[in-house]
Amino acid sequence: MPMNQSMRCLNILVIDESLILDLLNKSLTYFGHSVFAFNDIVKALKVYEVNPLNFDVIIIDQKYLDILKSLPPFNNDDDATTLIKNHFDRIPHIPFLIWGENIQSTELKFSNETSLYLLNKNYNALKTIGNWLSDVAEEYLTISDVNKENENPVYQLIYASKAVDNLGENDLIAILTMARKFNQLSYITGMLIYHHGFFLQIIEGEKADIIDLFYSQITNDKRHHHISVFNEGYALKREFPNWQMGFYGTNDHETYSLLGLTDFKNHPAGQFFRRHLTQIQKHFLHFELDDFDYLPCLILITDINGIILKANSELLRLIGKEREDVEGKSINELLPPASRIFLQTHVWPMLCHQENVNEIHLKLCGQDHARIPVILNCKKGIFEGIESYFWTFFVSIERDKFEVEILESQRRTESMLKTIFHISPNGYLLVDDSHRILFANDMIARLIEHSVNDLYALSSHQFWNSLARHSQKNFSIPQEIGETHYIDLIKPRLIKLMCSMQPIVLSNGNALGSLFYFNDITKEEESNRIKSEFLTHASHELRTPLALIHGYSELLDNGIVSVESQSSITHMIYEQSTWLIAMVDELLDLHRIETRAGIGFEKYNYLLTDLIHETLAEFAVPNGRQAIGLSLPPELKNIELYVDKIKFKQVIFYIIDNAYKYSSNKGRVSLYASFNNANNTLDIEITDEGIGVAETDIPHLFERFFRVDKSGNIPGIGLGLTIAKEIMMFLNGEIHFKSLPNQGSQVVVRFYL
Amino acid sequence: MDFIKRNNVCIQGDGDAILLYAHGFGCSQAMWNRITPAFNHSHKQILFDYVGSGQSDLSAFNVERYSSLNGYAQDVIDICDTLNLHENVTFVGHSVSCSIGLIACLLRPQLFNQFILIGASPCFINFPPDYMGGFEREDLVDLLALMDQNYLGWANYLSPIVAGEQQNGAISGELSDSFCSTDPLVTKTFAKATFFADNRDEFARVHKPCLILQNSHDSLTPVSVGEYMHRQLKNSQLTIFDIAGHCAHMSHPALVIDAMKKNFCLQSDTR
């Protein structure tokens, strides 16, 4: 016998009516009670060293169901079918076939996990199986030839039966012939004969001899030899642990067995069957998805590797493919790349982990490269006896559009608000009831010198503590709406904050958290200070000439001034009112420049040297002061400036005027111009030897009404440099100021050419 | 910082030899639970979740750090440093973790003695004609959109409408304990770092023994990628399983365990 240790066959266990009755009897012997469910039959079979779970297919007589229905707890209950179904569901992995005359396919509604097959005649069932095996054998042979494997296919039919009424010798011969047809018997090397479970004889020999002996056995007089297939199995297991049973037959009232002693473990044929089990089952398992075809969802059944076993018509219609193009292929082939990745990274791990997924958005490949949005629910189960996944897809085109819109809108809002919060000078801090920071903008992060990311790792307590360390003095945290507290920070810079709180309540009434709002009022405070200073200065500056005018005009009005003095008083009034007008003009000028933003400037190209000479010629050097020291390098002679001449002169006047005003009588004022080739800029530099400016005052120099001279001895209202700076903005230039107290100042008027 | 807590480090098993398991994108250390029982008696096994995944401390997540695989490699190094591991660690990585492990190896050459690489890919993007990672860049952009859409429904997170950088564990809802990470920002950051990475050069610089376990039908990493890695990694073995899917350690744990055991025998024989 060509023994091959790696052989494996498709194991089919047939349990017919007589066996069931036998099992019922035996179960009384072994268990003390009658079997009524398949679980118990499984246990009973184990007594015979036959484990149905090791078989690839189990065929059960319909009679079994009838028996089940008649026994407790079913007792022919109307719901017996459902109850039995539940019993079947407990036996996973094994496809069941049921045949019988008395039930219709519609009578028993098995779950997807239970395979159902009905035949009217036992004999027909056997023939069908025989034919089917024969077909498969041919198919396998073809494959075998292609693979050049010099091995014959091996199949094994284990038929457990006793005294089947309508199965006579001729039938047996027919079955044997059928078996021979697919080389079943080529492996038969021996025969075992038992009587009532006791070992009688084991005969080993050539196949032909054994078959002859079998025929003689079933036709001779030894009819009292009662043989049980299970006992054979038991003995076989003992004698030949690696061997499996072969064929079993019966004749009239007695039963004989013919055994093919083989070891089919891991045989390629077995592997082939494993791979093609689904296809094999189709030969006689008429379980179809027809009912599902009418459902308005897409249904797929795959094996645990994602190979498609079934697809309903709705799915095929939608993706525009034929059944043959889909079944047997991987589910990946239905998905575009992004969905394939998502399947691998999310869906499969979840399925492996928890055996189901729900509400997953995916896309299917439709016709003409279309992408069909779907929502997937998937769970693990048993389909036709094998572990499978059941996939249901719901087309979600409208929902997909809606969600894409929501996401897009969310992104837009996100970008918009992010920018707003990012540039906002105010701080926003959202804290939940557990003191976690839900949101903080950049300004908040800057306050405590953190990055926004780091901020989220803090609790709100940590934030407030950190803020307290930056603060000059203790402050309170607002607890109620309308409560406002001031916080003076000393680092990273001097900031005055106004902090208030607003709870955020969702539409369902739940509180999201408390929003703390930080308003930086440093500038506001500064503005108030400037206004206040302005009022002081302006009232002082305006009142002095006004008081003089008022006083002198009162004198004139009273007629107590001599005629000689009248002229000088009138002149005084004229001078003071001229000063007043000049001051008001400056205010108006600044306002005009600011509001008109340079409109109305009459800009032309002028030679720089001409401009400077003309400006200095018009400037009235104060009495007793040295003229301006001028230095214009020769290379500047062709440089032109594109400016409004009057405004240009105004800027230079203000700066020269300040230079004289803020320096002693002996102090020199000089003007120097230079051209920077690298930057293409022209600098007009005016220096003095005056009192200079304290470093802390420099940032405020260009603020309106700011006065370096706090005493008020030096005339002026603090608008000159402000106006000069405003004008330079519209002349494409800027003003820089360098100074040290008592060492004079240097003002650079820079033009970008 | 307590890295053990941050990365939810779990240690199991007895033995001198050390196995460090690094999960792939989208999952957590739970994905190893079909492998670890096989080595409980022979190895000390260290499992962890990357920051942002599994039961890690979400508040430690930082977009900047975790926008590149180096940030994740630093997680690996932090854990080893904390556990006082300086050499002879066997790194078992799945998918993107293989790249992370090899990056960590370049940062700490003495730390690892060998690598088990399951479903690895140095780069998912096609760069024809030299390299075909399996996907076009647009496919990966689609993936991010798909993730957005899924996370819209999955995670009941405080809307990042305002933050755009919301990340502090506000997702304390029922899904936070689930197997797949559910924080949209974390996952998207990890996805970008994973799928847009190109670590082909890094692979070529690793000379440690590597066992590449490649599935014959892996829709994420084609066999050609496995063969490419085999060529790049100078001291590597390539084992191809005739199976489908990307998670052999979950779907076919016996195959992976067997390959690992054989590899350990081989490594100890050659040592």
Interface residues (C-beta under 8 A of the other chain):
Chain A: I304 N305 G306 I307 S330 N332 P336 P337 A338 S339 R340 I341 F342 L343 Q344 T345 H346 W348 P349 M350 C352 H353 Q354 E359 I360 H361 L362 K363 D400 E403 V404 I406 L407 Q410 T413 E414 S415 L417 K418 F421 L430 D432 R436 I437 L438 F439 V452 N453 Y456 A457 L512
Chain B: G24 F25 G26 C27 A30 M31 S59 A60 N62 V63 E64 S95 F135 E136 D139 L140 D142 L143 A145 L146 M147 D148 Q149 N150 L152 G153 W154 L158 S159 P160 I161 V162 A163 G164 E165 Q166 Q167 N168 G169 A170 F179 C180 F195 H217 D218 S219 L220 I243 A244 G245 H246 C247 M250 S251
